[in-house]
Amino acid sequence: MTDYEHEKPDPRAVSLKYDGKDAPRVTAKGEGKLAEQILNIAREHGIPLHEDPDLVNLLAKLELGEEIPRSLYVAIAEVIAFAYIMTGKIPEEFIAK
């Protein structure tokens, strides 16, 4: 094998924004150095990162500002739940009154 065959593919990143009301929207996406910048900004702001190359490839096909399609709701709901758990957030509707 050559060194080329051992190289990692360029990183890809997609950022979503979810306001708790509407479907999440794509807020940033990129490959290579742009993806690294997106990931670094997320880390600097304590935003949990979730690695799923297949999901990123699907999300990368969306335009900036576009809502995720219904076909990805369950997958994205799992990512949002992961982010909530990692940051210790609990949705208001789950808090006992």
C-alpha positions in Angstrom: 0.0 0.0 0.0 1.1 3.5 -0.7 1.0 6.4 1.7 -1.9 7.8 -0.3 -4.0 4.8 0.6 -3.5 5.5 4.3 -4.5 9.2 4.1 -7.7 10.2 5.8 -10.3 11.8 3.7 -10.8 15.5 4.1 -13.0 16.2 7.1 -16.6 17.3 6.5 -18.8 19.2 8.9 -22.4 20.4 9.0 -23.8 22.7 11.7 -27.5 22.8 12.5 -29.6 25.2 14.5 -32.6 24.1 16.4 -34.9 26.6 18.1 -37.2 24.0 19.7 -40.1 24.9 17.5 -39.3 24.6 13.8 -37.3 21.9 12.1 -33.5 22.3 12.5 -31.8 24.2 9.7 -28.3 24.0 8.2 -26.3 26.9 9.4 -22.8 26.0 8.2 -21.2 23.3 6.1 -17.9 22.6 4.6 -15.0 20.3 3.7 -11.3 20.4 4.5 -10.1 23.5 6.2 -13.6 25.0 6.3 -14.8 21.9 8.1 -11.9 22.2 10.6 -12.9 25.8 11.2 -16.5 24.8 11.8 -15.4 22.1 14.3 -13.0 24.4 16.1 -15.6 27.1 16.5 -18.0 24.5 17.9 -15.3 23.3 20.4 -14.6 26.8 21.4 -18.2 27.4 22.3 -18.7 24.0 24.1 -21.0 22.6 21.4 -21.1 18.8 21.5 -19.8 17.1 18.3 -21.4 14.0 16.9 -19.6 12.0 14.3 -21.7 10.2 11.7 -20.2 10.4 8.2 -23.4 9.0 6.5 -25.6 11.7 8.1 -23.1 14.4 7.3 -23.0 13.4 3.7 -26.8 13.6 3.5 -26.9 17.0 5.4 -24.2 18.4 3.2 -26.5 18.1 0.2 -28.8 20.7 1.8 -28.5 24.4 1.1 -27.5 26.8 3.9 -30.6 27.9 5.8 -32.6 24.9 4.5 -34.7 22.9 7.0 -33.8 19.2 7.3 -36.2 16.9 5.4 -38.7 14.8 7.3 -36.8 11.7 6.3 -34.0 12.8 8.7 -36.2 13.8 11.7 -35.5 10.7 13.7 -31.7 10.7 13.1 -31.5 14.4 13.9 -33.7 14.0 17.0 -31.2 11.4 18.3 -28.3 13.9 17.7 -30.3 16.7 19.5 -31.0 14.4 22.4 -27.2 13.5 22.5 -26.4 17.2 22.6 -28.9 17.9 25.4 -27.5 15.1 27.5 -23.9 16.1 26.9 -24.6 19.7 28.0 -26.9 18.8 30.9 -29.9 20.5 29.4 -33.4 19.3 30.0 -36.3 20.4 27.7 -38.9 22.4 29.6 -41.7 19.9 28.8 -39.7 17.2 30.7 -39.4 19.2 33.9 -42.0 18.2 36.6 -44.0 21.1 37.8 
